[in-house]
Amino acid sequence: MFGSRVKIDKALLDKAKRYAGIAGYASVDEFIAHALEKEIAKLEDADSEDEIRKRLKGLGYIS
């Protein structure tokens, strides 16, 4: 489905598989892609790299 592979911790992948099934996604890939799209959408309307960093920090992705 995707052009490249991403390594995910087994425990996180197991959770993603569980929630993908509960939510009715066709595959764990589809679920993970949707989750990433939602997180990235939160950053897309930022006006500058500084604002992106601030939002990533606020979301807990960077310190």
VOGU-3710 file (C-alpha; in Angstrom, 3 decimals, decimal comma):
1> mfgsrvkidk> 0,000/0,000/0,000  2,760/2,494/0,868  6,019/3,275/-0,899  8,150/2,862/2,206  8,140/1,011/5,495  8,067/2,398/9,009  9,170/0,447/12,062  6,717/0,476/14,961  7,228/-0,959/18,411  5,423/-4,305/18,712
11> alldkakrya> 3,301/-3,189/21,672  2,147/-0,098/19,768  1,437/-2,145/16,649  -0,640/-4,590/18,697  -2,699/-1,680/20,055  -3,124/-0,249/16,565  -4,315/-3,632/15,280  -6,819/-3,889/18,124  -8,235/-0,393/17,627  -8,286/-0,736/13,844
21> giagyasvde> -10,485/-3,805/14,222  -12,780/-2,157/16,764  -13,171/0,937/14,569  -13,908/-1,133/11,474  -10,879/-0,217/9,380  -10,074/-2,617/6,549  -6,465/-2,888/7,723  -4,065/-1,640/10,359  -2,272/0,280/7,553  -5,482/2,173/6,807
31> fiahalekei> -5,984/2,977/10,501  -2,402/4,203/10,981  -2,539/6,306/7,790  -5,765/7,933/8,990  -4,306/8,631/12,450  -1,220/10,230/10,889  -3,334/12,298/8,503  -5,322/13,681/11,446  -2,177/14,609/13,379  -0,496/16,188/10,353
41> akledadsed> -3,659/18,194/9,584  -3,242/19,884/12,978  0,065/21,310/11,731  -0,751/22,207/8,140  -2,251/25,643/8,726  0,792/26,912/10,627  2,347/30,060/9,187  5,962/29,363/10,102  8,389/26,688/11,257  8,409/28,312/14,699
51> eirkrlkglg> 4,639/27,881/14,929  4,964/24,248/13,819  7,576/23,656/16,539  5,310/25,321/19,108  2,389/23,092/18,089  4,533/19,946/18,120  5,725/20,890/21,586  2,144/21,511/22,700  1,132/18,100/21,372  4,007/16,505/23,282
61> yis> 5,992/15,386/20,227  9,063/17,470/21,033  10,436/19,031/24,205
//
